[in-house]
Amino acid sequence: MSYYLDKKTLNPVGELAVIAMDGCEDIAARVDYYLTEWRKDYLKTQGIDSCSFLVRAICPRFTSGEAKGQISESIRGHDLFIICDPFNYGVTYKMYGLDMPMSPDDHFQDLKRIISAAGGRARRITVIMPMLYEGRQHRRVARESLDCASALQELVAMGVHDIITFDAHDARVQNAVPLTGFDDVKTTYQMIKALVRHVPEVKIDRENLVIISPDEGGMQRCIYYSSVLGLDLGMFYKRRDYTTVVNGRNPIVSHEYLGCDVEGRDVIIIDDIIASGDSMLDIAERLRTLKARRVYLFATFGLFTEGLRRFDDAFKQGMIEKVFTTNLVYRSEELKTKSWYVEVDMSKYIAYIIDTLNFDRSMSDLLNPIKRINKLLGK
């Protein structure tokens, strides 16, 4: 971060403050480490030897389950960044004597409580929500709620200036708040870097590797991967039974493949979310029957809502080689021990984003990783 030395006249928007909502303490601590390391020289010019940018905030609950937000120190005039993971079910609270896992709704309400506790005194508030709350309920089909759009509008109404998310299910939901900053950050570079590091024998060329989209909705994401890497692209489409609804969705009858021959080639199946994982594992099995050599799974967010047993079985049967997901959402300790699992660390990238925005600099280079990808492949 040499621009601190090159541009000493550069001033931050406001004194930096970072709040980690419940369940985000680990990644926020790593983000804070990078920020303090990068700013040592800048802080010395301000007469500060060392510091932490983390501000403690809590949401204590009454025994009835009701809660309130509290911030432990003044944030008046600060450039405030709040990191929130609405999908961290590892956080619990007591209600009527019972241990209750926090739902996405609980996390979102706590986020609003902390924004309310700030009382409008922060100079600017930016919410970093890696997996967008209700992001999969982004459009209306028949008589349905528009939850994601409503949530974004609530945040803006409370004074949020910018919203940072990663690999949004459908970034067009930002049209609900057209006058507010909304950045959809891609994880492409970090995923490719993790692949090269953990699978050094992989050959990233058209003869040996193919990008696969698990459905038509993920094609845009996969087209980007195939374009920057110069690889062939294939796609599965889902045949659904629209006469029934199971767990809020129409069940999949079968996956049909469209694309080039995968025989003897490695494949990467790329999606934004692994929920139950049924679709990706079914597709992996189909690709193995098509004589694909090795199957890798890329997903920005690994929720594993139905547990890990199916992935264990798929790995033992040779259907999958590795599963790559980021540390942007909660990962169970059990998941971290799996030999087939690779965690992609995004904390340094978040620190870059916070650092750049705090000094009101352009995000263009951060949002466009092509130069970094080309440099990586050149090595």
N, C-alpha and C positions, 0 to 999 in steps of 0.2 A: 504494500500500500504506500508506494513512494510519493504519491501526490501530496501527502501531508508535508513533506519536505519541499516539494517543488512549488506548491501553492500555499504559502504560509498565510496569505490573506484570505483563504477560504474559511468561511464561518458556518457553523451548523445552524439548522433551522431553529433549534432550541437545545437545551441540555438534554442529553440522551437518557431515556429511561426504558427499561424492558421489564414487562410483567409476564411471568409464566403462570398460566392458569393451571388448576389441579391436573396432574398427570403429565405436564410438559416440563417438569423441573430438570430432567436429565438433558434434554436437547437444548434447553435455555442456558444451562450451565456451560455447555460446550460453545454455544453462540457467544456467551459473555467472555469466555476465555479468548476466543479469536479477536473480539472487539477490543479488549484491554491490551492484548499483545500488539495489535496494529496501531493503537493510539498512544503508545508510550511516549513517543516524541512529541505528539500534539499536546498531550496532557502536561508534559513538562513546560511547554510554552505558556500554559495556564497556571503554572505553579503547583501542579498536582503530581505527586510521585506515583501513586497507585490508587486504583478504585475498582469498584464493580458497578456495572450499569443496571444490575438487577434490583428491582423494587419489590418488596414483599407485599403480597395481596392475598387475602383469604376470604372464603365464603363459609363462615360457620353456620351451623344449622341447629334449629330447635328440635326437640324430640318428636315434634309433629312432622318434620321434614321440611318446614319452611326455612328460608335462608336469607342472609343479607351479605352485601359485599363490603369489605374493608380494605383500605390501602394504608400501609403503615407509615408512610412519610409523604411530605408535600411533593406534588408533581406540578405545581403552578409554573407555567411557562415552559414545561418540558415537551420534548418531542417524544411522545409515548408510543411504544410498540407493544402490543399484547399478543402473545402466542397462545393459541387455543387449539386443542385436539378434541372435537366433539365426540370422537369414537373410542375414547379411552374407557373401556368397561372395567379396567383394573382399579379405578378409583371407586371407593364405596363410602356410604354415609349411613348413619343410624336413623331409622324412622320407626317409632313405636317398638323400639328394642330389636329391630331386625336390621341386618346388614344388607343395604340396597346398592347394587351396582349402578353407577351413574349412566343414564341414557344420553343419547345426543341432545334430547330436549333439556335435560338437567344441565348439561355443559353449556348449552346456548343461553339458558337463563342466567347462569353464573357469569358468563361473559357480559351480558347486559348489566348485571349488578355491579361489576367492577367499572364498567364505563360510566354508570350512574354515580358510583362513589367518587369518580374523578371530578364530578360536579362542573364540568365544562371549563376547568381551570388549566388543563393541559393546552399547550399551544397548538398541538396537532395530535390526532389519534390515528394510528394505523393498526388494523387488525390483520394478523398473519394466521390464517386458518387453512392449513395445508390441504386437508380434504374438506371440501365445502359442505357445510351443514345443509342437509336436504338436497344436495346437488343432483341426486338421481331423480328428484321430483321437480324437474326444471321446466316441464311443459304440461299443458292440460290435455287430457284425453277424456272426452265426454264430461261428466259432472265431477270434476276433481279439483282439489286445492292446488294452488301454486305456491308451495311452501318455501322453495328457495328464493323466489322473487320477493315474497313477503318478508323473509328473514333479512335479505339485503336492504330492503327499504327501511326496516326497523333500525338497523345499524346506522344507516345514513341519517335517519331522523334523530338519532341520539348524538350525532356530531362526529361520526367516524369519517375521516378524510380520505383514507385509502384502504382498500381491501386487497390482500395478497393471498392467492391460492395457488395450488400446484395441480397441473394436469386435470383441469376441470372436466367433469363428465360432458358438459356442453357449455362452452364459454359464452355462448349467446345469451345466457341468463343475465349477463351484465347489462343487457338492454333495460332491465328493470330499474337500474340506477345510472342512467346515461351521463349524468354530470358529476359522478364520483369516480375517483381513481380506482381501477380494477385491473390487476395484473395477473394473468394466468401463466405461471412459470412452468417451463418444461424440464423434465429430469433426464432428457436424452443423453447428455454428455456424461452425467454421473453413472447412468446404467451401463453405457458402453465401456467406461473406464473400469467399472467393477467386473464386467465380463472379461476384459483383457487381463486384469490382475488375477482373477481367481481361476480362469481357464486359459492359461498362456498358450496352449496348443491350438486354440481356435483360429481358423483362417477366415478373415473377413474379406471375402471376394465372391464374385458371382457364381463360381464353380462349386463353392463349398458351403455357402450359407444362404438361407432364404428367410425372409420376414413373413410372418403369418398373422393376419388379423382374425380374431375369433368370431367376429360378426361384422356386418356392414357399418354399424355405428362407430367402430374403431378404425375405419379405413384411413381417415385423415391422419391420425396419429402414426399409423404404419407406413403410409406414403412418405411421411417426413423421414422416418428411419431409413426406408429403402432408398430415398433420394440422396441423403447425405452420406450413406455408406456405399451407394452404387450397387445395391442388391436387388434380386428379383423379389416379387411380391405375390403372395397368395392370400385367399380369403375363404372363410367358411361363412355360410349363411344358415340361420336357424329356421327350421320348420316347426311352428308352434301349433298347439291345440287351442284355438281361440274359443272353444266351447266351455272350457273349464278354467278356474283360477285356483292356484295353489301358492300359499304364502305370498299373496299379493301380485302374482304374475301368471301369465299363461305358460304352462309347462312345455318344454322343448321335446319335440317328437324325434328329431334327428338333426345332425349337422352335415351339410353338403359342402363339398370342397370345390372351389374354383381357382385355378392357377396353374403354375408350372409344375413340372415333375420334381418331386422331392427325394427320389430314390438316391441313396448314398450321400445325401447332403445333410448338414446340420440345419436345424430350424429354430427360430426364436418366435414364440407366440407372445404378442404384446397386447396388453390391456391396461386400463387405468386402475381397475379394482379386482382383487380376488376376494369374493364374498365367501360363498360355500366352496367355490373352486370346481364345482361339477362340470361347468362348460369347458374350462381350460383342460381339465383332465380327460374329458371325453374326446376333445380335439387332439390332445397328445396321443391318446390311444389310436385314433384314426390315422394320425400321421405315421405312427409306427407300423400300422398295417400297410401304409403306402411306402414302407421301407425307408423312412427317414433315418438318418444315422444317429443323431443325438437331438434331444428336444430340451430347449431351455425356455423357462417362463419368466417374462418381465411383467411386473405390475407395480405401479407407483405405490399403491396402498394394499397391503396384505391384511385383510380382516380375519380370514379363516373362521367364519362364523359357525361352521359345522365341525370344527376340530381339525386335527392333523392326521388322523388315521388313514384317510384315503390317499393323502400325499405320501405317507410312509409306504403304503402298499404299492403305489405307482412307482416309487423310487426302487423298491425291491424287485419289481417286475421289469425294470429297465425302461419304463415308459417316459420318465423324465430324468434329466441329468442334474439340473440346478433350478432353484426358484429364487429370483432376485426381487426383493421389495425394499422400499426405503424405510428409514426410521422416522418418517413424518407422522406416523400414527402408532398407537400402542402395539407392542409386540410382546407376547407372553414369554416368560423365561423358558418354557418348554420349547417354543419355536426356535429360540436362539441356539439351542443345543443340537438341532437337527443337522445332519451332515449334508443334506440336500439344500439347506437354506443359506442364502448370502444376503447380509444386510448392507444396504447402500446408504452411507452416511451423507446427510444433507445439511448438517449443522453449519459447515463452513460457507455453504452457498447462502443460507439464510443470513449469516453474519455479513456477507458481502452486500446483500440486499438492504439490510438495515443500515449499514455503514454508508452506502451510496445514497439512500433516501435522506438520511439525516443531514448530509451535506448538500442535498437538493441537486444531485448530479443525475445525468442521464442514465437510464437503465438499459439502453439499447444493446450494449455489448453483453450484459448479463443475460438478457432475454434471448439473444441470438448466439447459440453456442457453436456455430459452424466452424469458426476459426479454431476453437479449442479441440473440436472433434478431428479436424484435419491434421492438427499438430499431433494429437494422440496417435492417429493412424499412421502418420509419418514415422513415428518412433518404432 
